[in-house]
Amino acid sequence: MAARATSYQWSARGFIAPGVILVAVLLYLPLLWTVFLSFTTYDGLSDPKWVGLSNYVTMFTDSGFFGSAGNTLLWVIGTLVIPVGVGLAIALLTWNLGGGIWLRLPFLIPYALSGIGVGVIWSFILSSNGALDQALAAIGISDPPRWLLDTPLNTVMMIIASAWQGVGVNALLFTIGLQSIPAEPLEAARIDGAGGPRLFGSIIWPMLRPLTAVVVGLSIVASLKTFDIVWSMTNGGPGTASETLALTMYKDTFVNSNYGLGSAVAVFLSVVTLVASVVYLRQQLSPKNEV
């Protein structure tokens, strides 16, 4: 019997081995290569030369790096406040409403667009003398802000553009969570006189916590690696004023051909993303937060 169980185990391992090998080749080997490059000077053509921690010292003594880190932090905060918060509000308002699916659909359509597509659309809206400026001029505002040229206004506007794309899918996820809540606790709470904010805080929100942990976790990871919208709307400008860490990594690596420094930024960003994800999920899924 034990021999048969062992045979089954080896058979199962044989089935999953190709997937494990594929993940190792496509994920772990590039990660190890990036970590190695972060300790070298490399231009993509000649052989890498070991320089130890030099790239990390350069990275942490560059004021532009801290500007990128600050913009990335602003992206994290903005992505949590706007798309997650507005998505939850839309889900609550359309949850038990007749035809609610049709009210959520317009918010979901932008999610089908690529980040570059969203950037192009919003660049047309926010550029100097663009659609928004012309609309404001029509109502008598002739000196509007420079939406994509002034910092940190340009980052805020790009966060709004990203939120326009992400609100719909968050609303959909929260709606799925709301529909999975049993009717009995809600009916009992209403009979006891709970309603509105009290019903939400005492019953709905605790039952949404597992799904909220997933939505917020995905939002944090996505905001930490923001690249496409920033690249298409401002290219990190003016200068480097609106760069994120992902954009700094790209420019160092592929624009300046400094693969070592770009790899150091990539390693730092990966570590920050991993730590933020682990800390957040451990806090959210700890036994004291269970319903």
N, C-alpha and C positions, 0 to 999 in steps of 0.2 A: 504493500500500500504506500509506504514511504517512497519506494523507488518510483512508483507511478506519479506521485505528487512532484517529485524532483524532476521527472521527465516533462510534466506539464509546465513547471516553472522555467525550464530551459527553453521549451517551445515558445512560451510567452516572451522570454527575453530575446529570442531570435526574431520574433515579429516586431518588437519595438526597437531592435538594434539599428535598422536603417534610419529611423527617425532621430535617434540619439546621435548617430554619426553625422547626419545632415546638420543638426543643430550645432554640433561641435565645430564642424567645418565652416558653417556660415556665420556663427555668432562668436564662439569662444576664441577661435584662432585669430580673427580680425581684432578682437579685444586685446589679446595678448600682444599682437603686433603693434597696436596703437600705444599700449603701455610702454613697450620697448622703445618705440620712436620718440616718446616723450622725454627720454633720457639721452637723446642724440641730437645732432645737427644734421639735417637731411633736406635736400632740395628736390627730391623726386628723381634725380638722375644719377648722381654719384653715390658711393656707398655711405651708409649712415656712420657717423663718427660719435663715439660715446662722449658725452659732456656732463654726465651726472645730473645734478639738480639745477643746472644752469637755466634751463627753460622755465622751471617753476619759479626760480628767483626773478627772472625777467618778467614773468607773468604777474607775480604779486607785487612788483615794484612799478608796474605800469598803471598810470592813472586811468587810462582808457579801459583797462580791464575792470576796474572798480565801477566805472560808469556803466559798462555792460552788465555787471552783476546787479547794480541798482535798478537798471531797466528791467532785467529779468525778474527781480523781486516785485517790481511794479506790475509786471505781467501776471505773476502768480496771484497777487492780491486782486487785481482787476478781473481775472478770469474766474475767481471764486465768487466775487461779489456780484458781477453782472450776469454772465450766462447761467451759472448755477442758481443764483437767486431768482432771476427772472424766469428761468425754466420751471422752477418749483412753483412760482406764483401762477404761471400759465396752467400748469397741471392742476393746481388746486381750483382755479376758477372754471376750468372746463371739465373737471372730473365727472361729475354727475349731471352735466348739462346735456340736454338733447342736441345731437349734432355736434358734440364737442370735438369729434375727430376732424370735422371740416374747419373748425376754428384753429386747431393746432397745425393743420396742413401747411398754411402759408409760412409758418415759422420753421417748418421742417425742410422746405424746398431748398433754402440756401446751403444746407448741409451736403447736398449733392454736388456742389461746386468745389473745385480745388482751392487751396489757399491762394495760389497765384491768381485764379479767377476772381476771388473775393478782393484781392489787393488791387487788381485792375479796375474793378467796378468802383471801389471806394476811392481810388486815386482820381478817377473822373469826377466823382462827387466833391472831393475835398481839395483838389488842386486850385491854384490861384486862378481866379475868374472861372472856376468850375461850376458845376450844377448848384452847389450849396451857396456859393458866393452870388450867383445870379439870382437865386431865389431870395436871398437876403436883400439884394439891391432892389428887387421888385417891391419890397415893403419899406424901402427907405433907409436901409442900413448899408452905407456906402464904404465903410472901412471895417470889414470883418477881420477876425483873427487870421493869422497865417497858420492854417490848420496843420500842415505837414512840415513847416519850417521852424516853428518855435518849440523849444523843449521846456517842460515835459508834455506840452499839449499834443505834439505829434504822437507820442507813445499812447496817450489817453485815447486819441481818435483811432489809432490802430487797434487798441483793445476793444473799442466799441465795434469796429469792423469785424473783429474776430468773434465777438459776442453775437453779432447778427447771424453769423454762420452757425454758432454752437448752441444757441438757445433752444432751437427746435428739438434736437436730439435729447437734450437734458429734460425738456418737457415730456417727451415720449417715455424716457426711462422712469421719470417720477410718476407718470400716469400708470405705467405698468405696476409700479410699487403700490400706488394707491388702490388699484383694482385688486391687488392680492390681499388687502387688509380684510379680515373677516367682518361680516356685517354685524354680528352679535355684540362685540364690544362697543361699536359705534352707537348702536341702538340703545344699549344699556346706559351709556354715557349721556345720551340725549334725554333719556327718561329721568336721569338724575339731575337734569338741568344744565348739563355742560353744552356749550355751543360756541361757535366762533373761535377766538384765540385760545380759550380754555380747552376746547375739544382738540384743537390742533396740538397744543403743548403737552396735553396729558395722554392722548391716545395716538393720534396720527403720527406725530413726529417720532416718538419712540419706536413705533413699528416700521417707520421708514429708515431707521438708522442704518441697517445693513446695506440697503441700496444707496443711501447717501454716502456711506463710506466708499463705495465703488465709484460713484459719480465724482466725488471730490478728489479721490485718489487719481482717477484718470485725468481730471482737469489740471491737477498739480503737475503731473508728468508732462502733459501736452504743453503747458505754459512754460515749463523749464526749457523745453527744446524748440521754442517758437523761432521760426526762420522764414518761412515762405511769404507770409503777409508783410513782414518788415522789409524783406528783400525787394518785393515788388512795389511797395508804396514809397519807401524813403531810401532804400539801399543802405540803411543804417545812418543816414545823414540827418541834418547837415554835418559833414565831417564824420564823426563817430558818435554823435549825440544820441541817436536812437538805436544803437546797436544792442543786440542781446548776446548772451554768451554763445549761442549757436551760430550767430552771424559772425562774431569775432573769430570763432573757431574756423569757419569757412574761409574768411578773408585771409587769416594767417596761413592757412594750408594751401588754398588753391589760387589766391590772388597774389600773395606775397611769396609763395613757394617756400614757406618756412614750416615744413612738416613737423619738425620737432616741437615748436611752440604751439602750433595748432593741435597737435596730439596732446600736449600738456593741458590745454584748455578743454579738450574733449574728455580727458581723464577726470579733471576737476568737475566738469558738468555731470559726468556719469556717477561720480561719487556723491555729489549733492543730490541728484535724482534718487539714487538708491537709498541714501540716508533719510531723505524726506519721506519717501514711500514707506520704508520700514517703520520709522517713528510714528507716522500718521496711522498706518494700519494697526500697529500694536496698540496704540492708544484707543482707536475706535473699536477694535475687536476684543479688547480685554474683558474679562468676566464682569467687571463692575459696570460696564456699559451695556450688558445684556438686558433685554426687555423682560 
